[in-house]
C-alpha cells in the first residue's frame, strides 16, 4: 500500500512540474506583455 501511495505522489509531482511552467507561460501571454508566443503556440494563451 505504501509503495502505491509513494508512486502516486511522485507521479503527480512530476505531472505538476511539467504543467505549471506551461500554465505560467499561458497566463503571462494572456494577461501581460512580458511573453509573446509564436503563432503555433497561440492556443496556450487561450
VEXMAR-724437 format. One record per residue (C-alpha): residue in three letters; x, z, y. Coordinates in nm, 2 decimals, always signed. Each point is the difference from the previous one (the first is absolute). Layout:
// VEXMAR-724437
<atom res="ALA" east="X" up="Z" north="Y"/>
...
// end
This chain:
// VEXMAR-724437
<atom res="UNK" east="+0.00" up="+0.00" north="+0.00"/>
<atom res="UNK" east="+0.28" up="+0.09" north="+0.24"/>
<atom res="UNK" east="+0.17" up="-0.34" north="-0.07"/>
<atom res="UNK" east="-0.32" up="-0.18" north="+0.09"/>
<atom res="UNK" east="-0.04" up="+0.19" north="+0.33"/>
<atom res="UNK" east="+0.36" up="-0.06" north="+0.09"/>
<atom res="UNK" east="-0.03" up="-0.37" north="-0.07"/>
<atom res="UNK" east="-0.31" up="-0.03" north="+0.21"/>
<atom res="UNK" east="+0.16" up="+0.19" north="+0.28"/>
<atom res="UNK" east="+0.31" up="-0.21" north="+0.00"/>
<atom res="UNK" east="-0.20" up="-0.33" north="-0.03"/>
<atom res="UNK" east="-0.23" up="+0.10" north="+0.30"/>
<atom res="UNK" east="+0.31" up="+0.09" north="+0.21"/>
<atom res="UNK" east="+0.16" up="-0.33" north="-0.08"/>
<atom res="UNK" east="-0.32" up="-0.18" north="+0.09"/>
<atom res="UNK" east="-0.02" up="+0.18" north="+0.34"/>
<atom res="UNK" east="+0.36" up="-0.09" north="+0.07"/>
<atom res="UNK" east="-0.09" up="-0.36" north="-0.03"/>
<atom res="UNK" east="-0.33" up="+0.01" north="+0.18"/>
<atom res="UNK" east="+0.08" up="+0.22" north="+0.31"/>
<atom res="UNK" east="+0.25" up="-0.24" north="+0.16"/>
<atom res="UNK" east="-0.24" up="-0.29" north="-0.03"/>
<atom res="UNK" east="-0.28" up="+0.21" north="+0.15"/>
<atom res="UNK" east="+0.23" up="+0.10" north="+0.29"/>
<atom res="UNK" east="+0.10" up="-0.36" north="+0.07"/>
<atom res="UNK" east="-0.37" up="-0.11" north="-0.01"/>
<atom res="UNK" east="-0.10" up="+0.28" north="+0.24"/>
<atom res="UNK" east="+0.29" up="-0.07" north="+0.24"/>
<atom res="UNK" east="-0.09" up="-0.37" north="+0.00"/>
<atom res="UNK" east="-0.37" up="+0.06" north="+0.07"/>
<atom res="UNK" east="+0.02" up="+0.28" north="+0.26"/>
<atom res="UNK" east="+0.33" up="-0.04" north="+0.17"/>
<atom res="UNK" east="+0.23" up="-0.28" north="+0.11"/>
<atom res="UNK" east="+0.30" up="+0.14" north="-0.18"/>
<atom res="UNK" east="-0.03" up="-0.22" north="-0.30"/>
<atom res="UNK" east="-0.08" up="-0.37" north="-0.01"/>
<atom res="UNK" east="-0.06" up="-0.11" north="-0.35"/>
<atom res="UNK" east="+0.04" up="-0.37" north="-0.10"/>
<atom res="UNK" east="-0.30" up="-0.21" north="-0.08"/>
<atom res="UNK" east="+0.01" up="+0.05" north="-0.37"/>
<atom res="UNK" east="-0.01" up="+0.38" north="+0.04"/>
<atom res="UNK" east="-0.29" up="+0.00" north="+0.25"/>
<atom res="UNK" east="-0.24" up="+0.13" north="-0.26"/>
<atom res="UNK" east="+0.20" up="+0.33" north="+0.01"/>
<atom res="UNK" east="-0.12" up="+0.08" north="+0.35"/>
<atom res="UNK" east="-0.37" up="-0.05" north="-0.08"/>
// end
